[in-house]
Amino acid sequence: MSPRIAVPVSTQDRSACAAVDVLRRSGDKWSVLLMAVLESRPYGFNELDRAVDGLSRRILMRTLRTLVRDGLVDRSPQPGPAARVEYTLSDLGRSLLPLIVAVGRWAEEHHDDIRAARTRHDDAVERIDAG
C-alpha cells in the first residue's frame, strides 16, 4: 500500500521527509557502489581506492565520511605502527543494501521497457513539433 501524500507538497514537507534523505544517499552512484563493495569484507582506504576505477581519492574520502556519518558504514582504526583505518558495512547499511539491489534488479529487468517508452514519447513529440 502506498503512503498518502498531502497535496500540495511544500518545500518544508520535502525537507522533513526521511525517505528523501535516504533516497538521496541511495541515488548517489558512489555510495551505492562502495556499500556493495563493502558487503563482502572490510577494506582499507587504499584498497577501496584501487577497487573502484574512476573514483577520485577526494570523492572517496567525502563519500566514506558521509556513509560513516549516516551510520551505513563503520570506520575502525586498526592497531599497529602504520595508521590504518578499515571500513565495513554496518548493520544499518546491510539492512538497506538489499532494497537498493532490488531497485537495481527492477531497473535491469525493465530497462528495455523504459527505453521503448522513451522512444515512443520522443517520436510522438517529434511528430508534434514537425506538424
Backbone as CSV, one residue per row, in Angstrom:
resi,resn,N_x,N_y,N_z,CA_x,CA_y,CA_z,C_x,C_y,C_z
1,MET,0.838,-1.170,0.000,0.000,0.000,0.000,0.889,1.241,0.000
2,SER,0.597,2.178,-0.851,1.370,3.411,-0.943,0.976,4.380,0.165
3,PRO,1.960,5.115,0.681,1.627,6.118,1.705,0.861,7.267,1.067
4,ARG,-0.018,7.855,1.824,-0.778,9.018,1.361,0.105,10.250,1.453
5,ILE,0.122,11.017,0.399,0.905,12.247,0.365,-0.067,13.416,0.363
6,ALA,0.156,14.315,1.304,-0.695,15.507,1.373,-0.337,16.430,0.208
7,VAL,-1.340,16.851,-0.520,-1.146,17.726,-1.674,-1.800,19.055,-1.366
8,PRO,-1.171,20.164,-1.645,0.115,20.299,-2.330,1.291,19.949,-1.417
9,VAL,2.389,19.527,-2.034,3.595,19.177,-1.296,4.468,20.418,-1.193
10,SER,4.722,20.833,0.030,5.507,22.051,0.251,6.997,21.729,0.311
11,THR,7.797,22.757,0.209,9.246,22.615,0.368,9.567,22.082,1.752
12,GLN,8.832,22.542,2.752,9.040,22.067,4.125,8.700,20.574,4.231
13,ASP,7.630,20.139,3.551,7.271,18.711,3.556,8.412,17.872,2.985
14,ARG,8.958,18.329,1.864,10.054,17.586,1.226,11.287,17.566,2.120
15,SER,11.592,18.680,2.772,12.768,18.754,3.643,12.632,17.847,4.858
16,ALA,11.410,17.683,5.354,11.174,16.876,6.558,11.026,15.386,6.251
17,CYS,10.969,15.019,4.992,10.715,13.635,4.608,11.968,12.774,4.767
18,ALA,11.891,11.763,5.619,13.024,10.865,5.856,13.378,10.088,4.590
19,ALA,12.390,9.751,3.795,12.637,8.982,2.570,13.491,9.771,1.590
20,VAL,13.264,11.073,1.502,14.049,11.908,0.581,15.524,11.835,0.953
21,ASP,15.815,11.916,2.234,17.198,11.857,2.710,17.847,10.525,2.338
22,VAL,17.167,9.430,2.576,17.710,8.100,2.267,17.826,7.912,0.755
23,LEU,16.832,8.366,0.011,16.885,8.218,-1.446,18.023,9.033,-2.050
24,ARG,18.303,10.180,-1.474,19.445,10.973,-1.944,20.726,10.170,-1.805
25,ARG,20.897,9.510,-0.676,22.097,8.708,-0.435,22.119,7.488,-1.341
26,SER,20.993,6.798,-1.445,20.968,5.585,-2.259,20.986,5.899,-3.750
27,GLY,20.679,7.144,-4.108,20.751,7.544,-5.505,22.130,8.017,-5.911
28,ASP,23.018,8.161,-4.958,24.389,8.577,-5.221,25.179,7.369,-5.698
29,LYS,25.679,7.422,-6.925,26.330,6.242,-7.512,27.523,5.751,-6.708
30,TRP,28.293,6.643,-6.123,29.471,6.192,-5.391,29.097,5.533,-4.069
31,SER,28.094,6.068,-3.387,27.674,5.473,-2.111,27.188,4.045,-2.314
32,VAL,26.345,3.845,-3.294,25.801,2.514,-3.562,26.919,1.557,-3.947
33,LEU,27.808,2.009,-4.804,28.915,1.159,-5.241,29.819,0.784,-4.079
34,LEU,30.163,1.750,-3.235,31.016,1.451,-2.082,30.324,0.508,-1.105
35,MET,29.040,0.707,-0.885,28.307,-0.206,0.003,28.325,-1.621,-0.566
36,ALA,28.160,-1.754,-1.870,28.175,-3.081,-2.495,29.551,-3.735,-2.357
37,VAL,30.613,-2.957,-2.530,31.970,-3.490,-2.365,32.191,-3.924,-0.921
38,LEU,31.763,-3.094,0.022,31.980,-3.379,1.442,31.117,-4.522,1.965
39,GLU,30.133,-4.944,1.182,29.283,-6.051,1.634,30.097,-7.336,1.817
40,SER,31.114,-7.541,0.983,31.850,-8.805,1.011,32.849,-8.909,2.158
41,ARG,33.493,-7.759,2.494,34.523,-7.801,3.543,34.952,-6.379,3.878
42,PRO,35.696,-6.208,4.978,36.250,-4.887,5.303,37.350,-4.504,4.300
43,TYR,37.486,-3.211,4.074,38.517,-2.682,3.188,39.218,-1.516,3.870
44,GLY,40.497,-1.371,3.577,41.219,-0.164,3.947,40.975,0.898,2.884
45,PHE,41.332,2.138,3.209,41.105,3.247,2.273,41.810,2.998,0.942
46,ASN,43.084,2.638,0.990,43.828,2.427,-0.251,43.276,1.255,-1.058
47,GLU,42.806,0.229,-0.366,42.178,-0.896,-1.074,40.925,-0.436,-1.820
48,LEU,40.118,0.372,-1.163,38.920,0.907,-1.813,39.294,1.798,-2.986
49,ASP,40.342,2.581,-2.817,40.805,3.448,-3.891,41.174,2.622,-5.129
50,ARG,41.806,1.483,-4.916,42.182,0.606,-6.036,41.001,-0.205,-6.557
51,ALA,40.016,-0.448,-5.711,38.889,-1.320,-6.080,37.863,-0.640,-6.974
52,VAL,37.805,0.688,-6.948,36.771,1.415,-7.693,37.432,2.357,-8.695
53,ASP,37.445,1.953,-9.936,38.047,2.745,-11.003,37.214,3.998,-11.266
54,GLY,37.879,5.122,-11.467,37.184,6.356,-11.812,36.732,7.193,-10.628
55,LEU,36.973,6.718,-9.433,36.589,7.447,-8.215,37.822,8.133,-7.662
56,SER,37.808,9.455,-7.615,38.973,10.180,-7.103,39.102,9.966,-5.598
57,ARG,40.310,10.124,-5.110,40.548,9.958,-3.670,39.739,10.978,-2.870
58,ARG,39.596,12.182,-3.393,38.835,13.226,-2.715,37.359,12.829,-2.579
59,ILE,36.778,12.335,-3.659,35.367,11.917,-3.621,35.216,10.660,-2.765
60,LEU,36.193,9.753,-2.842,36.158,8.557,-1.997,36.130,8.959,-0.525
61,MET,37.006,9.867,-0.142,37.061,10.315,1.261,35.737,10.971,1.666
62,ARG,35.224,11.848,0.817,33.978,12.543,1.132,32.809,11.564,1.232
63,THR,32.751,10.609,0.316,31.657,9.632,0.327,31.735,8.744,1.561
64,LEU,32.934,8.284,1.897,33.091,7.456,3.099,32.699,8.230,4.358
65,ARG,33.100,9.484,4.437,32.722,10.298,5.614,31.208,10.392,5.746
66,THR,30.540,10.592,4.627,29.081,10.707,4.651,28.437,9.382,5.034
67,LEU,28.930,8.291,4.480,28.380,6.965,4.811,28.594,6.633,6.285
68,VAL,29.756,7.000,6.817,30.030,6.781,8.243,29.106,7.661,9.080
69,ARG,28.972,8.913,8.696,28.098,9.845,9.433,26.659,9.355,9.455
70,ASP,26.202,8.792,8.320,24.834,8.278,8.223,24.658,6.936,8.931
71,GLY,25.751,6.330,9.388,25.668,5.052,10.085,25.581,3.852,9.159
72,LEU,25.821,4.056,7.875,25.733,2.954,6.903,27.040,2.184,6.786
73,VAL,28.132,2.823,7.160,29.465,2.216,7.136,30.135,2.505,8.475
74,ASP,30.866,1.515,8.968,31.647,1.687,10.191,33.103,1.939,9.825
75,ARG,33.753,2.830,10.566,35.169,3.162,10.380,35.903,2.744,11.639
76,SER,36.919,1.874,11.461,37.646,1.362,12.625,39.144,1.533,12.438
77,PRO,39.778,2.365,13.282,41.245,2.448,13.244,41.827,1.097,13.656
78,GLN,42.857,0.639,12.948,43.481,-0.657,13.227,44.776,-0.445,14.004
79,PRO,45.060,-1.322,14.959,46.299,-1.191,15.731,47.515,-1.509,14.859
80,GLY,48.631,-0.956,15.229,49.879,-1.236,14.511,50.651,0.039,14.264
81,PRO,51.873,-0.123,13.763,52.740,1.048,13.558,52.223,1.993,12.464
82,ALA,51.597,1.450,11.431,51.069,2.295,10.355,49.634,2.704,10.705
83,ALA,49.321,3.942,10.445,47.962,4.428,10.706,47.043,3.857,9.641
84,ARG,46.322,2.808,9.980,45.435,2.143,9.025,44.013,2.196,9.561
85,VAL,43.084,2.465,8.668,41.670,2.508,9.016,40.955,1.498,8.138
86,GLU,40.007,0.795,8.732,39.246,-0.205,7.995,37.786,0.228,7.940
87,TYR,37.177,0.037,6.787,35.769,0.380,6.587,34.981,-0.903,6.377
88,THR,33.840,-1.000,7.076,32.958,-2.156,6.933,31.522,-1.666,6.778
89,LEU,30.717,-2.449,6.124,29.301,-2.136,6.012,28.664,-2.397,7.378
90,SER,27.972,-1.420,7.913,27.337,-1.559,9.227,26.069,-2.402,9.112
91,ASP,25.504,-2.758,10.247,24.234,-3.486,10.245,23.146,-2.665,9.561
92,LEU,23.161,-1.359,9.805,22.181,-0.483,9.160,22.383,-0.494,7.638
93,GLY,23.633,-0.424,7.200,23.933,-0.493,5.770,23.524,-1.823,5.173
94,ARG,23.754,-2.904,5.921,23.357,-4.244,5.441,21.838,-4.357,5.305
95,SER,21.104,-3.638,6.133,19.638,-3.699,6.043,19.127,-2.887,4.845
96,LEU,19.878,-1.856,4.433,19.475,-1.034,3.292,19.888,-1.645,1.960
97,LEU,21.034,-2.275,1.917,21.594,-2.750,0.653,20.656,-3.664,-0.149
98,PRO,19.964,-4.629,0.460,19.061,-5.476,-0.338,17.955,-4.677,-1.037
99,LEU,17.523,-3.598,-0.413,16.483,-2.767,-1.031,17.036,-2.046,-2.255
100,ILE,18.264,-1.554,-2.136,18.907,-0.893,-3.269,19.150,-1.895,-4.391
101,VAL,19.602,-3.079,-4.041,19.834,-4.137,-5.034,18.524,-4.485,-5.739
102,ALA,17.424,-4.535,-4.980,16.120,-4.841,-5.589,15.726,-3.777,-6.615
103,VAL,15.976,-2.509,-6.310,15.685,-1.436,-7.264,16.574,-1.600,-8.499
104,GLY,17.841,-1.943,-8.277,18.756,-2.178,-9.402,18.296,-3.327,-10.281
105,ARG,17.837,-4.398,-9.673,17.324,-5.541,-10.454,16.081,-5.139,-11.241
106,TRP,15.195,-4.377,-10.603,13.998,-3.897,-11.290,14.406,-3.071,-12.505
107,ALA,15.395,-2.185,-12.319,15.861,-1.335,-13.417,16.428,-2.177,-14.559
108,GLU,17.180,-3.206,-14.229,17.722,-4.089,-15.271,16.606,-4.829,-16.003
109,GLU,15.641,-5.335,-15.249,14.529,-6.083,-15.860,13.674,-5.194,-16.764
110,HIS,13.552,-3.927,-16.427,12.654,-3.033,-17.163,13.385,-2.006,-18.022
111,HIS,14.683,-2.168,-18.168,15.478,-1.219,-18.948,14.957,-1.104,-20.386
112,ASP,14.693,-2.241,-21.021,14.182,-2.212,-22.402,12.808,-1.551,-22.471
113,ASP,11.960,-1.800,-21.472,10.630,-1.170,-21.432,10.750,0.352,-21.329
114,ILE,11.667,0.799,-20.487,11.855,2.240,-20.304,12.414,2.865,-21.581
115,ARG,13.392,2.202,-22.203,13.939,2.726,-23.465,12.868,2.792,-24.546
116,ALA,12.020,1.773,-24.626,10.942,1.766,-25.621,9.947,2.892,-25.346
117,ALA,9.611,3.109,-24.077,8.688,4.192,-23.719,9.296,5.548,-24.072
118,ARG,10.580,5.720,-23.827,11.246,6.979,-24.188,11.220,7.204,-25.695
119,THR,11.476,6.139,-26.435,11.465,6.250,-27.896,10.078,6.634,-28.395
120,ARG,9.026,5.962,-27.860,7.653,6.295,-28.252,7.341,7.758,-27.935
121,HIS,7.722,8.181,-26.755,7.484,9.561,-26.328,8.218,10.545,-27.240
122,ASP,9.507,10.299,-27.440,10.310,11.214,-28.257,9.807,11.265,-29.695
123,ASP,9.390,10.105,-30.241,8.839,10.072,-31.605,7.547,10.879,-31.680
124,ALA,6.691,10.745,-30.657,5.429,11.488,-30.640,5.683,12.995,-30.543
125,VAL,6.619,13.391,-29.696,6.948,14.806,-29.557,7.537,15.334,-30.857
126,GLU,8.374,14.543,-31.497,8.977,14.942,-32.760,7.911,15.151,-33.841
127,ARG,6.904,14.234,-33.869,5.816,14.376,-34.863,5.006,15.638,-34.586
128,ILE,4.762,15.940,-33.306,4.004,17.143,-32.951,4.805,18.392,-33.350
129,ASP,6.108,18.381,-33.035,6.956,19.532,-33.360,7.088,19.723,-34.869
130,ALA,7.069,18.633,-35.629,7.227,18.711,-37.081,5.914,19.108,-37.752
131,GLY,4.791,18.842,-37.083,3.461,19.053,-37.678,3.025,20.431,-37.606
